[in-house]
């Protein structure tokens, strides 16, 4: 049996996990949720849920990956094998693997948009439109069927070239460069926006607490959804990264750092975007692609030095998106390696070929594609991973795995909280997503 690849350092692993968590949800959804649900009234439940999920689900998926040294299929299979039902586990393991692959394909379309806009900030094309209708028309033509083939395939090629270098020389090194640059660029943007006239109204809104909004179940539901999806618990990416982690490393400490930096990225995005909108007196009430590709370019165009701000912004967004894309493709690539015995480069080529064809075909329906996955597959994958670890493997296995690499035993509450609170929350997110049409 071939020796499994691994990260070269603890911070390499942590930065890779931060990269997997920091993505479009932090940039185009979190600021909108903060704006829609009362600023600080949303932040309070959001922080609570980040702490809860970061200290349960993130740790659990890392432990399941490291303990089994496998991707979801074999990890679930090993869990069910303890009950004499390995085939059932392997079958269920395909759900998060295919979910990650499908999500990666949809994300490829989005990364094609981002790459085109990033390059366009250098050429002037991104800010060329004269008014909001022009920006909307440009985005509409790009986000249609067959509307962005070249840039989409180029984004996929960049991702796959990095992945072909492997875990230590590809994923780890890329994240060690991309993540620090991402944070630095957003800090620069935050400082710039802080000196713009009218930005103070944005800060006042972000940190004010409206008792009525805080008491609203809707605020808590969407804070839960934002925290859940932002931390990338889905039974695939975090699990597969955990399988590359050394037994000498402290997983609870690593998970804490991932949750902290993911939250920092989200807050940086809010501290840039909401005050920037406030400078024009505009209310941030639309998230998703419309915010990123229509409203923000239109706003940036009107700001002093807008061309430079656009370069910094879209470069940072591209880096955040690429690290997430690498994580999503890693689970299917690792699965091909495990199930076929192929080396890394042929496995990357197989996945890239399928990803290229399908992503080109879904350009016109990518929004519905991603909604379907985030509502049904991601929380289901997280819930299944939780069941396998906390209900099937059981208490002794969990405590052994979570305490590897630690100087002191992890908290006694970890196992019961995960088993009786975190796992039900995964299925609550699934149910609420179905009922409300998505909460992530």
Secondary structure, DSSP 4 states (H G I P E B T S, - for coil): -PPPP--SSHHHHHHHHHHHH-SHIIIIIHHHHHHHTTBHHHHHHHHHHHHHHIIIIIHHHHHHHHHHTS-HHHHHHHHHHTTT-HHHHHHHHHHHHHHHHHHHHHHHHHHHHHHHHHHHHHHS-TT--SSHHHHHHHHHHHTSTTSSHHHHHHHHHHHHHHHHTHIIIIIIHHHHHHHHHHHHHHHHHHHHHHTSTTTHHHHHHHH-B-HHHHH-HHHHHHHHHHHHHHTT-SSSHHHHHHTTS-TTS-HHHHHHHHHHHHHHHHHHHHHHHHHHHHTTT------THHIIIIIHHHHHHTSTTHHHHHHHHHHHHHHHHHHHHHHHHHHHHHHHHHHH---HHHHHHHHHHHHHHHHHHTGGGHHHHHHHIIIIIHHHHHHHHHIIIIIII-HHHHHHHHHTT-SSPPPTHHHHHIIIIIHHHHHHHHHHHHHHT---
